[in-house]
Amino acid sequence: MTRIISGLAGSLRLEVPKAGTRPTSDRVREAIFSALDSWGMIEECRVLDLYGGSGALGLEAASRGAREVTLVEKHPPAAKVASRNAKTVLGAWGSSQSAPTINVETQSVQAFLDREVERFDCGSATPWDVVLLDPPYDLSEQELAANLASVAHIITSSSVVLVERSTRSPEPALPPELTPLKQRNYGETALWWSELAS
């Protein structure tokens, strides 16, 4: 069982896809959001949750005050679960006009990023404040590196990027535009934080 930990939708239960996803544990999610909160990177922020699965990471951000959240999940069954979870979380606001915007995109992460980079280059996209990548452990390092190279083009100097991987995985290959911020291990999970290089 997965639930929202804190915020307006705190304690609400979320569905989890029957197969193909690996939900982030409560302990790791709390560590992620404690770090974001300490940096002032939740309230009124735009959050991009790549490899969204059930949407638990992005929806946690929405519950805690993010202004806009987009979940990207290419597998239609998982994306449908994420959409249902988004409706559950938005229900915590009732008819309030202060509810966040939550979008679910059913497409591959790289296809979404390619489109975002193109929109950003044309001046028709707003930068993301927080980008969360929690890919399947079997995702190749080359594909992850390509994702990160694209992410570097859709953020600003005040943005943060998180990669969640197995502690058995190598350190993510960052493009020259990104620089490591910090790294922490929680059991079998490794969190790699980065930001734009100055």
N, C-alpha and C positions, 0 to 999 in steps of 0.2 A: 504494500500500500504506500502510495506517495501522497504527500499533502503539502499545502502551502505552509511555510513555517511561521511567517510573521507578516505584519501589515494589515491592511483593511480586510483582506481575504484570508487572514491567518487561520489555520486549522482546517480549511476546506480540503476535502479529499479530491485527488485527481485520478483519472483513469490512466492506465499504463497500457501501451500496445502489447498484444499477445506475444509478439516475437520481433526480433530485429533491433531492439533498443536496450540501452543499459542505463537505467535511471541513476542520476547522481544522488548519493546518500544524503540524508539530512545533515550529517556532520560536515560533509564537504560543502554543501550548499550554504550552510551557516558560515563557514570559513570564507567562502567567496563573497557573501554579502556583508560580512563584517569588514572585509578589506574595502569593498566598494563604498560602504558607508563612511569609513574612516577617511576616504579620499573625497567625500562629497559627490559621489558618482552614481546616485540613484535618483534622488528627487528631481523631477522635471527633465530627466535625461531621455535620450533616444537610445534604445537598446536593441541590438541585433543578435538574435539567438540562432546560430547556424548549427545544423544537424540537430534540430529541435526535439525530435522524438515526441514525448508527451507534452513538451512545452514547459516543463517544470521550472527550468532556469529563468526563461523569459517571463513566465507568469509570476514567479516570485518577485522579479523586478517590478512588474506592474502593481502587485499588491503593496510593495514598499514605496510606491510613489513615482515610478517612471512615467513619463508623459506619453511615450509611444514605444511599442514593442512589436517587432516583426520576428516571427518564427519561420524558419526555412527547413522544410522536411520533404525529401523527394518521394518517399514511400507513401502512396495514397492512404492505406489503412492507418498509418501512424499520424499522417496529417489530419485525417478526420478526427482521430482521438484528440489531437492538439486543439482543433477547432471547438470540439465539445468542451474541453477543459477551459478554453478561453471564455466561452459563454458562462461557464460555472463561476469563474473568477469575476467576470464583469457583473454578475448578479449581485456581488457584494456592494456595488454602488447603487443598486436600485435604479431609479430614474434620474439620478444626479447627473448634471452636465459636466461634472469634474472627473468623470470616468476616463481612464486612459484609452488610447487607440491601440487595439491589438489586431495585427494582421497575420494570417497564416499563408505562406507561399509554398505551393506544392511543386517543387522543381529541384534540380540538383543545386548544391551550394555554389559550384563554380559558375553555372549558368546565371544564377541570381547575381553573383558578384560581378560577372562580366557586364551585365546590364547596369548595375549600380555604378561601376567605373565609367561606363559610357555616359550615363546621365550626369555624373559628377563632373566629367570633363566638359560637358555641354552647359554646365552651370544650372542644371535643372534638378539637382538633388541636394539635400541637406546632409552634412556630415553626421556620422554616428558617434555618439559619446562613449558607448560601451559595446564591444563586440565579443561575444562568447562563442567559442568553438569547442564542442564536446563530441568529436567524431567517433565513429566506431573504432574499436582498437585495431581492426584489420585494415583501416584506411592507410594507403601507402604514404610514406614520408614525402614522396614527390608531389602527391596530390595536396597534402596538407601545406607544403611549401608554396604551391601555386595559389592556394586559398589565401595564405598570409600575404603573399605579394600583392594580391588584389585588395585585400583589406587595407593595406598601407595607403591606398589611394582614395579611401572613402572616410578617413578619419582626420582629426586635427591634432595639434600639439597637446591639447588638453584631454584627449581620448585615452582609453585603456583597452587592451586586448588580452583576453584570457584563452589559453589552450588547456583543456583537461585531457590528460592521457594516462595510460598505465605507467607505473614506476618502472616497468620493464622496457618501455619505449624510449628511443633516443631523444635527446633534447630537440625540440622542433627547430628546423632550419629557418631562421628569420631572414627576410630580405634586408638589404642594406638600409632601407628606410625605417626599419624597426630596431629598437634596442631593448635588451632585457631589463625588466623592472625588479622582479623578484621571483623566486621559485620556492614552493613548499610541497612537502609530501604528507599525505594523510592515508596511512595504511597502504593500500595498493594503488592509490590515486595520486598523480602528480599534477600540480597546478603551475603553469608557466605564465607569468604576467609580462607584458611588454607595452611599449609606447613608441611614439614617433621619435626617431633620433633627432637631436637638436643640431 
